[in-house]
Amino acid sequence: MGPGVSRVSATPAAEALLAQLQSEYGALMFHQSGGCCDGSAPMCLQAGELLLGDGDVRLGEIAGVPFFMSRAQFTYWEHTHLIIDAVPGNGGMFSLERPTGLRFLTRSRLYEDAEWKEIEALGPI
């Protein structure tokens, strides 16, 4: 990504929760769930806990944690910037934040025209 554009970012609350989870679990990864057991929750897992394949794409990193999504789901979300937040509630069934009383939440917004031009210039993901 260029210096001003990313496909995914995190709020300060999400970054604080990630720091807490990293101190407890070590290296982490995210996978944006596609709907099954936990709806469309972003799942925070220990690095390597979920086997990734050709059907997954890496959108970027938040707070040094790689963020993945299925390629099929990305075709629906490619025009949006994902913003990962942490809010009160129960996390996804398999997500590491579940016992903390907080949960990760995906918010999104459409790219502004200038941002989209920069994203398009990067080519396919």
DALIN-V434091 format. One record per residue. N is the residue number from 1. BURIAL is I if it has 16 or more other ideal C-beta (glycine too) atoms within 10 Angstrom, else O. Layout:
BEGIN
n=N burial=BURIAL
n=N burial=BURIAL
END
This chain:
BEGIN
n=1 burial=O
n=2 burial=O
n=3 burial=O
n=4 burial=O
n=5 burial=I
n=6 burial=I
n=7 burial=I
n=8 burial=I
n=9 burial=I
n=10 burial=I
n=11 burial=I
n=12 burial=O
n=13 burial=O
n=14 burial=I
n=15 burial=I
n=16 burial=O
n=17 burial=I
n=18 burial=I
n=19 burial=O
n=20 burial=O
n=21 burial=I
n=22 burial=I
n=23 burial=O
n=24 burial=O
n=25 burial=O
n=26 burial=O
n=27 burial=O
n=28 burial=I
n=29 burial=I
n=30 burial=I
n=31 burial=I
n=32 burial=I
n=33 burial=I
n=34 burial=O
n=35 burial=O
n=36 burial=O
n=37 burial=O
n=38 burial=I
n=39 burial=O
n=40 burial=O
n=41 burial=I
n=42 burial=I
n=43 burial=I
n=44 burial=I
n=45 burial=I
n=46 burial=O
n=47 burial=O
n=48 burial=O
n=49 burial=O
n=50 burial=O
n=51 burial=O
n=52 burial=O
n=53 burial=O
n=54 burial=O
n=55 burial=O
n=56 burial=I
n=57 burial=I
n=58 burial=O
n=59 burial=I
n=60 burial=I
n=61 burial=I
n=62 burial=I
n=63 burial=I
n=64 burial=O
n=65 burial=I
n=66 burial=I
n=67 burial=I
n=68 burial=I
n=69 burial=I
n=70 burial=I
n=71 burial=O
n=72 burial=O
n=73 burial=I
n=74 burial=I
n=75 burial=O
n=76 burial=O
n=77 burial=I
n=78 burial=I
n=79 burial=O
n=80 burial=O
n=81 burial=I
n=82 burial=I
n=83 burial=I
n=84 burial=I
n=85 burial=I
n=86 burial=I
n=87 burial=O
n=88 burial=O
n=89 burial=O
n=90 burial=O
n=91 burial=I
n=92 burial=I
n=93 burial=O
n=94 burial=I
n=95 burial=I
n=96 burial=I
n=97 burial=I
n=98 burial=I
n=99 burial=O
n=100 burial=I
n=101 burial=O
n=102 burial=I
n=103 burial=I
n=104 burial=I
n=105 burial=I
n=106 burial=I
n=107 burial=O
n=108 burial=O
n=109 burial=O
n=110 burial=O
n=111 burial=I
n=112 burial=O
n=113 burial=O
n=114 burial=O
n=115 burial=I
n=116 burial=O
n=117 burial=O
n=118 burial=I
n=119 burial=I
n=120 burial=O
n=121 burial=O
n=122 burial=O
n=123 burial=O
n=124 burial=O
n=125 burial=O
END
